[in-house]
């Protein structure tokens, strides 16, 4: 039996939707469209337009399932988008569009699910680790914020466990990082790891380094917006700006230490996956060694840390892969 499924990535800026035909276990994308989310009053208008342009009603074909990855929290299959006045409800979408099964998932949960569908070419491996039976994985990623999700092996598949791990306390591991913590404590009060591992976090690190003129004498301060990560990476990689270079080194060290903490907490012998928008853009810095040194620097457990595979996800469509997989599972269930 042939089934059609819809899956998408719903964000405050853009919405990407696909409809695919599932035939004998394989999926074939039939229609794809990107929308400017800000141009629509609600998601229903986008979905109605998408189904119309896909010609589903005209061909008398109706989706069996749909899964939408949303940039915001999901509570009882309802979602209020963070940067839009949209309220999405799975049961209402199911009823209004005659889709038997509809599921809403968090966008980082979709990224975690998508790990299962990644090809070797989608990954850059920082550490091969040791082969084990399937066990815990962790996915983390710095972007606008810091996302963290566990993947628990159960009933021959990985089950995502969404978390708010990006909001745990920052734990400095060097005298310079202790100065950084003190600087940010005066600014924010409490300092979560997201205050450092995110676009605004890289900006905070750069601001700290240039706050003391004795660190880089003769270097003029750079004016920064709240999230100037793109500017800082350009300064570091294209202009070799000394403050930006040190900011990048510090960012990578903190990233590696945090990833190692998560791997240690979850005993993630089946791998650590670095996602998010920043990692692919700084892949050369991640491969230079500072990340893995900080990752492995866990005292008596350093030997264990060297056995854990560590990969960087380079495929920007990993969230769509996860939403597709969950829509397929809705059909199977």
Phi, psi and omega per residue, in radians:
X1 nan 2.364 3.110
X2 -1.566 2.415 3.087
X3 -2.246 2.602 3.033
X4 -1.912 2.454 3.087
X5 -2.306 2.659 3.088
X6 -2.040 2.427 3.035
X7 -2.555 2.714 -3.063
X8 -2.856 2.890 3.091
X9 -2.039 1.971 -2.999
X10 -1.890 1.994 -3.131
X11 -2.244 2.992 -3.113
X12 -1.199 -0.401 -3.134
X13 -1.772 -0.839 -3.085
X14 -2.377 2.722 3.057
X15 -2.238 2.229 3.097
X16 -2.031 2.185 -3.137
X17 -2.151 2.541 3.038
X18 -2.381 2.597 2.949
X19 -2.133 2.371 -3.055
X20 -2.335 2.622 3.049
X21 -1.670 2.227 3.072
X22 -1.758 2.050 -3.082
X23 -2.397 2.027 3.134
X24 0.939 0.728 3.060
X25 1.519 -0.229 3.131
X26 -1.776 2.657 3.109
X27 -1.999 2.469 3.109
X28 -2.260 2.066 -3.125
X29 -1.173 2.202 -3.127
X30 -1.732 -0.581 -3.083
X31 -2.730 2.456 3.122
X32 -2.454 2.459 3.112
X33 -2.659 2.475 3.085
X34 -1.862 2.421 -3.119
X35 -2.183 2.622 2.968
X36 -1.456 1.849 -3.040
X37 -1.016 -0.654 -3.066
X38 -1.163 -0.275 -3.092
X39 -1.491 -0.016 -3.061
X40 -2.148 2.515 -3.119
X41 -1.284 -0.552 3.107
X42 -2.736 2.962 -3.084
X43 -1.218 -0.509 -3.138
X44 -0.988 -0.672 -3.137
X45 -1.132 -0.683 3.119
X46 -1.154 -0.822 -3.090
X47 -1.128 -0.687 3.109
X48 -1.096 -0.762 3.120
X49 -1.126 -0.711 -3.122
X50 -1.104 -0.812 -3.141
X51 -1.129 -0.643 3.114
X52 -1.133 -0.816 -3.110
X53 -1.217 -0.455 3.077
X54 -1.332 -0.224 3.112
X55 1.260 0.462 -3.060
X56 -1.169 -0.816 -3.114
X57 -1.176 -0.682 -3.129
X58 -1.074 -0.623 -3.140
X59 -1.593 0.060 -3.125
X60 0.992 0.743 3.104
X61 -2.111 2.349 -3.086
X62 -2.255 2.437 -3.133
X63 -1.120 2.547 3.070
X64 -1.544 -0.575 -3.108
X65 -2.605 2.828 3.089
X66 -2.606 2.471 3.054
X67 -2.364 2.237 -3.100
X68 -2.124 2.154 3.083
X69 -1.564 2.203 -2.932
X70 -2.161 2.386 3.093
X71 -1.395 1.382 -3.140
X72 2.900 2.936 -3.116
X73 -1.266 2.562 3.084
X74 -1.931 2.161 3.115
X75 -2.255 2.075 3.137
X76 0.911 0.734 3.140
X77 1.013 0.576 2.966
X78 -2.191 2.562 -3.117
X79 -2.459 2.274 2.978
X80 -1.849 1.946 -3.078
X81 -1.102 2.500 -3.041
X82 -1.115 -0.738 -3.017
X83 -1.983 0.303 3.122
X84 -2.475 2.653 3.118
X85 -1.464 0.581 -3.132
X86 -1.584 2.364 2.939
X87 -1.993 2.059 3.139
X88 -1.893 2.369 -3.125
X89 -2.357 2.163 -3.042
X90 -1.029 -0.791 -3.075
X91 -1.140 -0.636 3.126
X92 -1.207 -0.722 3.097
X93 -1.094 -0.697 3.118
X94 -1.071 -0.797 -3.105
X95 -1.242 -0.778 -3.044
X96 -1.218 -0.514 -3.054
X97 -2.034 0.205 3.069
X98 0.946 0.779 3.080
X99 -1.886 1.966 -3.017
X100 -0.960 -0.697 -3.083
X101 -2.252 2.127 3.111
X102 -2.268 2.357 3.119
X103 -2.353 2.400 3.041
X104 -1.834 2.328 3.079
X105 -2.329 2.703 3.074
X106 -1.162 2.579 -3.069
X107 -1.094 -0.576 3.136
X108 -1.368 -0.497 3.002
X109 -1.085 -0.655 3.100
X110 -1.133 -0.699 3.095
X111 -1.068 -0.765 3.125
X112 -1.074 -0.752 3.104
X113 -1.096 -0.631 -3.086
X114 -1.181 -0.331 3.127
X115 -0.957 -0.660 -3.093
X116 -1.091 -0.432 -3.064
X117 -1.785 0.062 -3.116
X118 -1.274 2.498 3.035
X119 -1.604 2.792 3.110
X120 -0.928 -0.607 -3.130
X121 -1.196 -0.261 3.140
X122 -1.462 -0.072 -3.013
X123 -2.145 2.536 2.869
X124 -1.967 2.121 -3.055
X125 -1.600 2.155 3.080
X126 -1.593 -0.462 3.114
X127 -2.676 2.179 -3.109
X128 -1.214 -0.648 -3.118
X129 1.226 -2.894 -3.116
X130 -1.997 2.513 3.112
X131 -1.208 2.412 3.121
X132 -2.467 2.966 2.929
X133 -1.157 2.682 -3.141
X134 -0.919 2.253 -3.140
X135 -2.568 -2.835 -3.053
X136 -1.077 2.535 2.955
X137 -2.200 2.804 2.973
X138 -2.360 2.458 3.093
X139 -2.091 2.242 3.103
X140 -2.411 2.650 -3.088
X141 -2.803 2.250 3.074
X142 -1.601 2.274 3.059
X143 -2.617 -2.136 3.006
X144 -1.085 -0.610 3.020
X145 -2.336 -2.785 3.080
X146 -2.103 2.061 3.117
X147 -1.777 2.540 3.113
X148 -2.480 2.335 3.036
X149 -2.538 2.428 3.017
X150 -1.544 2.731 2.988
X151 -2.206 1.979 -3.065
X152 -1.794 2.225 -3.139
X153 -1.374 2.093 -3.091
X154 -2.681 2.300 3.109
X155 0.919 0.779 3.046
X156 1.129 0.499 3.056
X157 -2.714 2.821 3.092
X158 -1.602 2.272 3.117
X159 -1.863 2.154 -3.135
X160 -1.343 2.458 3.079
X161 -2.125 1.692 -3.125
X162 -1.120 2.587 -3.139
X163 -2.448 3.054 2.940
X164 -2.022 0.731 -3.092
X165 -1.084 -0.345 3.107
X166 -1.204 -0.169 -3.079
X167 -1.887 0.233 3.031
X168 -1.334 2.894 -3.044
X169 -1.179 2.500 3.013
X170 -1.271 2.296 3.141
X171 -2.029 1.774 -3.126
X172 -1.175 2.599 -3.092
X173 -2.184 0.157 3.131
X174 -2.659 2.833 3.101
X175 -0.987 -0.698 3.125
X176 -1.131 -0.707 3.105
X177 -1.162 -0.551 3.064
X178 -1.160 -0.674 3.042
X179 -1.102 -0.702 3.116
X180 -1.081 -0.775 3.105
X181 -1.050 -0.768 3.133
X182 -1.083 -0.721 3.125
X183 -1.072 -0.799 -3.095
X184 -1.329 -0.507 3.076
X185 -1.077 -0.693 3.110
X186 -1.151 -0.494 -3.118
X187 -1.493 -0.735 -2.991
X188 -1.960 -0.298 -2.992
X189 1.533 -1.548 3.055
X190 -1.603 2.454 -3.102
X191 -2.053 1.876 3.060
X192 -1.506 2.900 -3.140
X193 -1.124 -0.481 3.128
X194 -1.155 -0.381 3.089
X195 -1.177 -0.227 3.136
X196 -2.079 -0.682 -3.076
X197 -1.757 1.376 3.121
X198 -3.055 3.061 3.048
X199 -1.037 -0.913 3.052
X200 -1.076 -0.501 3.137
X201 -1.158 -0.773 3.081
X202 -1.073 -0.625 3.075
X203 -1.124 -0.711 3.096
X204 -1.084 -0.712 3.135
X205 -1.123 -0.803 3.115
X206 -1.052 -0.780 3.141
X207 -1.065 -0.679 3.090
X208 -1.095 -0.821 -3.061
X209 -1.128 -0.610 -3.119
X210 -1.598 0.010 3.134
X211 -1.251 -0.426 3.119
X212 -1.862 1.863 -3.059
X213 -1.118 -0.296 3.136
X214 -1.322 -0.298 -3.141
X215 -1.206 -0.725 -3.098
X216 -2.313 1.279 -3.105
X217 -1.069 2.387 3.111
X218 1.518 -0.090 3.119
X219 -1.682 2.084 -3.117
X220 -1.208 2.448 3.103
X221 -1.087 2.600 3.112
X222 -1.833 2.258 3.080
X223 -1.272 2.288 -3.065
X224 -2.164 2.530 2.905
X225 -1.472 3.137 -3.119
X226 -1.064 -0.689 3.093
X227 -2.159 1.642 -3.136
X228 -1.971 0.544 -3.091
X229 -1.015 -0.734 -3.121
X230 -1.114 -0.703 3.105
X231 -1.111 -0.744 -3.099
X232 -1.180 -0.708 3.113
X233 -1.144 -0.646 3.076
X234 -1.126 -0.764 3.099
X235 -1.047 -0.697 -3.090
X236 -1.262 -0.905 -2.948
X237 -1.499 -0.513 -3.083
X238 -1.787 -0.561 -3.082
X239 -1.921 -0.112 3.141
X240 0.938 0.701 3.128
X241 -1.155 2.206 -3.014
X242 -1.085 -0.654 3.120
X243 -1.191 -0.751 3.140
X244 -1.125 -0.676 3.123
X245 -1.108 -0.767 3.122
X246 -1.215 -0.632 3.091
X247 -1.056 -0.715 3.137
X248 -1.156 -0.750 3.114
X249 -1.055 -0.752 -3.125
X250 -1.171 -0.729 3.100
X251 -1.025 -0.807 -3.106
X252 -1.136 -0.712 3.115
X253 -1.092 -0.788 -3.135
X254 -1.150 -0.673 3.110
X255 -1.070 -0.822 -3.137
X256 -1.103 -0.728 -3.140
X257 -1.135 -0.722 3.136
X258 -1.159 -0.768 3.095
X259 -1.048 -0.698 3.096
X260 -1.129 -0.670 3.094
X261 -1.076 -0.769 3.138
X262 -1.142 -0.715 3.129
X263 -1.109 -0.651 -3.136
X264 -1.240 -0.747 3.139
X265 -1.075 -0.752 -3.082
X266 -1.618 -0.021 -3.012
X267 0.792 1.031 -2.987
X268 -1.462 1.212 -3.090
X269 -1.199 -0.313 3.125
X270 -1.639 0.127 2.941
X271 2.199 2.642 3.007
X272 -1.997 2.248 -3.088
X273 -2.087 2.096 -3.132
X274 -1.637 2.013 -3.106
X275 -1.970 -2.777 3.096
X276 1.551 2.898 -3.056
X277 -1.363 -0.373 -3.046
X278 -1.395 -0.732 -3.001
X279 -0.946 -0.832 3.134
X280 -1.073 -0.523 -3.111
X281 -1.341 -0.341 -3.127
X282 -2.077 0.492 -3.026
X283 -1.032 -0.611 3.125
X284 -1.110 -0.676 3.094
X285 -1.176 -0.672 3.139
X286 -1.150 -0.491 -3.096
X287 -1.529 -0.110 -3.040
X288 -1.315 -0.290 3.061
X289 2.131 -0.467 -3.115
X290 -1.105 -0.651 3.134
X291 -1.088 -0.892 -3.073
X292 -1.246 -0.555 3.062
X293 -1.088 -0.769 3.118
X294 -1.191 -0.641 3.115
X295 -1.060 -0.788 -3.052
X296 -1.434 -0.261 -3.026
X297 -1.340 1.258 -3.115
X298 -2.142 0.639 3.044
X299 1.011 -2.152 -3.090
X300 -1.119 -0.258 -3.134
X301 -1.814 0.239 3.141
X302 -1.066 -0.624 3.104
X303 -1.078 -0.774 3.095
X304 -1.060 -0.726 -3.088
X305 -1.112 -0.518 3.133
X306 -1.284 -0.180 -3.137
X307 -1.674 -0.079 -3.055
X308 -1.639 2.151 3.102
X309 -1.121 2.452 3.120
X310 -2.286 2.169 -3.086
X311 -2.274 2.594 2.999
X312 -1.867 2.224 3.133
X313 -1.443 2.079 -3.107
X314 -1.736 -0.232 -3.092
X315 -1.434 1.973 -3.113
X316 -1.233 -0.168 -3.112
X317 -1.668 0.248 -3.054
X318 -1.059 -0.608 3.108
X319 -1.141 -0.654 3.076
X320 -1.163 -0.654 3.081
X321 -1.066 -0.713 3.123
X322 -1.161 -0.731 3.109
X323 -1.134 -0.668 3.091
X324 -1.095 -0.788 -3.131
X325 -1.075 -0.723 -3.133
X326 -1.199 -0.632 3.080
X327 -1.128 -0.658 3.073
X328 -1.111 -0.729 -3.126
X329 -1.155 -0.553 3.076
X330 -1.077 -0.663 3.093
X331 -1.146 -0.805 -3.107
X332 -1.124 -0.603 -3.103
X333 -1.367 nan nan
